Amino acid sequence: MDTLVGVLALVMLLSLLGVFIVSKALKRPTAERRASELLRAVLTPEQYGQLIQEGHIDIASPSNPGRVYRVPQSPGRVQVRENGKLKLWLCVQPFRWLPDADLVVIHKLMIEADEEVYLQKANRHVPFF
């Protein structure tokens, strides 16, 4: 009898988990569409064109004239380039899933609003040459 109750509880738990996963999956296309709209509104026409053509955007450092942050279109490390040369990779990840377009917006706004805090939050990876 205890085994039957345990099996039924497990079946119910798995069913609820399945409903949760399916409901999350159904919300993703809407989130991705909204994120794409926000991205288009936040980026300059030049940045949007660069993102579509090259798969990344370059964001000029507000504090260092020779520094550029190269933010990829898909999840990945942000390149820190100084005077055209790769100096550092930065890794900043959200705690939960976000559409790729939202990640680009987050990097852009954080860098432009408070570059120092962005650099404090990011994990740094030095390239080997």
Secondary structure, DSSP 8 states (H G I E B T S, - for coil): -HHHHHHHHHHHHHHHHHHHHHHHHHHHHHHHHHHHHHHHHHS-HHHHHHHHHHSEEEEE-SS-TTEEEEEESSSS-EEEEETTEEEEEEE---SS---HHHHHHHHHHHHHH-HHHHHHHSEEE----
